[in-house]
């Protein structure tokens, strides 16, 4: 026999049976059901409003994109900056992806793994009209305000270009992002200028190729960024030969003993100020899938 059971499917996917329509408990349940229904409609309205807000805000987010090695793209609104592009297969085994669009290039120093090979007279793979900056000073690209701080390359490298290294601070969307390049250990002059840094891109690897363990710790302690993005380490899946690149290791040991490490699913992250963690974190990006 078929009874008069009515099924109402409410939005949170629960199914409520209305086959006992005579008891007060039934009417209580029915009214709660409509309350839930109303609430669900209301929440779905608010979520669509917040979706709209989110879409509007997405243009206000800074996109950080890791290419590989020490190279990143920073995009805000309609402007993209390329940081420290590396030369193809010099020291490191992989090549820089082509057809990457950028409005300007900021290179910390004239080493092939940071300047696309320009200092070695390698032919640039970017369009000649793209501005290329490597010197200390103040720059403005779209909404980005950039400060280049005079530093010095770590020992014992970089004598062929007087150990030039410029630490860049990129200020945009109420965020301050710093790229260390291959600078030597921190000193008072640097610490005074590297204030209120939210995100620090720092060379770290298990051989401590650029900064030694205590020097790395000192940079982090004195700058105290909310987020540290490790860079300039051996990327195993792009480096098929065990002893290459020479004198460069992975970051497995370094991050293996730390609790505050977030391993990202991909090579991109969009952030606003409110996405910064309340206590310090390491964000480990995957390299760009375009790097081969
Ligand atoms: Zn380097």
Boltz pocket constraint, residues with backbone or C-beta under 6 A from the ligand:
constraints:
  - pocket:
      binder: B
      contacts: [[A, 111], [A, 113], [A, 114], [A, 182], [A, 232]]
      max_distance: 6.0
